[in-house]
Every structure is written in C-alpha cells, then in structure tokens.
Amino acid sequence: MSQYWSPAVRELTPYVPGEQPRERVIKLNTNENPYPPAPGVSTALRDYSTDHLRLYPDPTSRALRETLAATYGVNVEETFVGNGSDEVLAFAFQAFFCHGAPLDVPSITYSFYPVYANLYGVTLRKHPLNAKWEVDMDALASVTESSGVIFANPNAPTGHAHSLEAIETLLKRVTDRVVLIDEAYVDFGAESAVELVGRYPNLLVTGTFSKSRSLAGLRLGYAIGSQELIEGLQRVKDSFNSYPVDSLASLVGIEALKDKQHFDACRNNVITTRERTRQRLEQSGFEVLPSKANFILAQHPKFAGAQLFAGLRERGILVRHFNTDMLNNFLRITIGTDDEMDSLVEALEAICR
Ligand SMILES: *Cc1c(COP(=O)(O)O)cnc(C)c1O
C-alpha cells in the first residue's frame, strides 16, 4: 500500500501469471508452445529494415487483419487485433460489459475475467460447473438482467470443449447481450465458433497467437465478430492506445498465419503428446480430465496437489497449481515435447512411489 495510490488501485487484485524462471527448468506452467514459430517468422525478422521503426505503425493494422480475415474466412471489418488477447479481452469488458447488470461466467474459467471485472467495476454472476466439470450452458442462458456471457472454449483450466452445436444453442437463447467465447486453446482439437459470426451479431470470438502459433513473447491477439462489435472495440482502443500492435508484431503475425503446414504440424504434435501423456498418467494412478487444449488437469487420489507441485519443482519441473477450493488437488500441466512429458511422468511416479 502506498499513500500515492488512488482508491481504485488500492482495491485491485491483479492477475498472477505463472512464473518465468531464470534457471533452466522444464517449463510446463504457462501453456506456451514447445515448438518454434513458423520458419517464415525468422526470415521476416532477418530481413526487417529498422527504418520501419522510425514511423508509427498502421493504427488499423490493416495488413495483419486482412491476413487474419483470409485465414478465418471472414471480412476484414469483422476482425480486430490487439497487444495480446488479454488486451482484446480488456477492451471487450469496457466496450460490452460495463453497464449495471452482472456478467455471467462459469465459476471455473480463465482467472483473468475476475481481474478485469474488478478493474472495470463489473459484477460477476458465477455458475458452478456440472458434475462432469463442464460449463453449464443452460444456467448461463437461463438468467435475466445480464450484461453478457463470457467463458473460454475449451475452458481453462479444465480443458473441456463444447461442440459448435452447443455454442449455437446458447446463441439461439441469448440474443440481447454479447456472448464472448475465448478460443485461446481452440486449435488443439476443438471446434471454432467463428463460422457463426455472420449469423449472430452478438457473438465475439477472441483468439491468441501465444499458444497454437508459438508467439507468446510477441503479444498478439485478435477478436472476430460482427462489424458493430468490432467498431465498439475500436472505440475503446482509440480512446486508450491508437497503436497497440507494433509494425514488427504485425509482420511476424502475418508470417505465422500464412504457414498452415507448420501450424498443423505443431498442433498435431501437441495433440498426440497430450493423449500419450494422459494415458501414461492414468496408468500411474492419476485422474486426468479429458482435454481439447494444450494442457491437462490431473489429480492423484492419494497425493495433494501442493505436494506434487512441490515435488516436481524440486526436480526442476514447473507446472501450475491453483490454490482454490475446487482446484486445490489438481495440477495443470502444459503439454511440452514428448521428452519433457516423459520426464514429467517419471518425476511424478518417483514422487508417488
Ligand atoms: C493464454 C490465454 C489468454 C491470453 O493470451 P495472450 O494473447 O497471451 O494475452 C486468453 N484467454 C485464455 C483462456 C488464455 O488461456
């Protein structure tokens, strides 16, 4: 606490990211991709003329958005890009959810949403997951007096994904407010709702280059939605920072989007390794929730999550442990390379022996 802080800042509870260690560890704690970005990214960086840095970037990020639009089969006016999808989400909170009525969320979902709710003075109405650890879509749709709906699909940190059909059923019921589907993990085996954007003007889909495109260090995220929603986001952006996406990031993002072959190879590797890891952990007595993301949520009937977390840490393996009532006993484990996951399984077996 400082006497210089505003009352609002005193009241904040900031998001706590997974740590970025300095020593060499097997890092399975922040859902980064174990594979490098597309080869075209290196070429573009090598050929980049630093003279571009003298000028401000294009405030509308037109070239990047055109490539994004072509990649996802939408109009460029239906796309928005920002400095990481966390920033896009922050703009969405301001643009769509800041008005009196509570925002409907699952009780377990991406832990940045409560942070933004707190920052922007939005009340959250939390709906428990069902017995299968799935988002209760019926509960989200059954409310009145709501400012909107937000959740991640696949959800974090459970990894469960709803089908496109289930998302459309929700959209048929919720028509008077924004439904934001955060698709940070969609490329690891789930169905994207982007194809519904043309038919549901209140649907906003967000995504990131951090995970499936191996560019977490670049900070690039996007939203796809109807033109009126995108214009709402632009109004917030242009009232905060007209140039959130720098010219280097735009160029790199375009290269990453263009290389479908590399993208598919990396995500298929992650999916194969995920299923292999799940099997091995189950053979070692763990319960692993089915996941369509690049992480798994696992627990052991006899060992507490905190104990496993500490044991792995001692062995130089970082995973994520959430100290909340519901998730206390679990570990959230990012899918790394096969070698990294072998080390993880062996370490867990040693700890449980
Ligand atoms: C990682 C993550 C993000 C943030 O991605 P950035 O683009 O790196 O800011 C957003 N939503 C969910 C659910 C995530 O897991």
The ligand as a MOL file (V3000), in Angstrom:
LIG
                    3D

  0  0  0     0  0            999 V3000
M  V30 BEGIN CTAB
M  V30 COUNTS 15 15 0 0 0
M  V30 BEGIN ATOM
M  V30 1 C -3.4400 -17.5520 -22.5160 0
M  V30 2 C -4.8560 -17.1070 -22.5020 0
M  V30 3 C -5.2160 -15.8440 -22.9540 0
M  V30 4 C -4.2040 -14.7590 -23.1950 0
M  V30 5 O -3.4680 -14.8430 -24.2920 0
M  V30 6 P -2.4760 -13.6690 -24.7000 0
M  V30 7 O -2.8040 -13.4600 -26.1230 0
M  V30 8 O -1.1150 -14.2160 -24.4810 0
M  V30 9 O -2.7500 -12.4510 -23.8730 0
M  V30 10 C -6.5550 -15.5230 -23.0370 0
M  V30 11 N -7.5010 -16.3930 -22.6540 0
M  V30 12 C -7.1930 -17.6120 -22.1830 0
M  V30 13 C -8.2800 -18.5300 -21.7720 0
M  V30 14 C -5.8580 -17.9890 -22.0750 0
M  V30 15 O -5.5510 -19.1670 -21.5450 0
M  V30 END ATOM
M  V30 BEGIN BOND
M  V30 1 1 1 2
M  V30 2 1 2 3
M  V30 3 2 2 14
M  V30 4 1 3 4
M  V30 5 2 3 10
M  V30 6 1 4 5
M  V30 7 1 5 6
M  V30 8 2 6 7
M  V30 9 1 6 8
M  V30 10 1 6 9
M  V30 11 1 10 11
M  V30 12 2 11 12
M  V30 13 1 12 13
M  V30 14 1 12 14
M  V30 15 1 14 15
M  V30 END BOND
M  V30 END CTAB
M  END
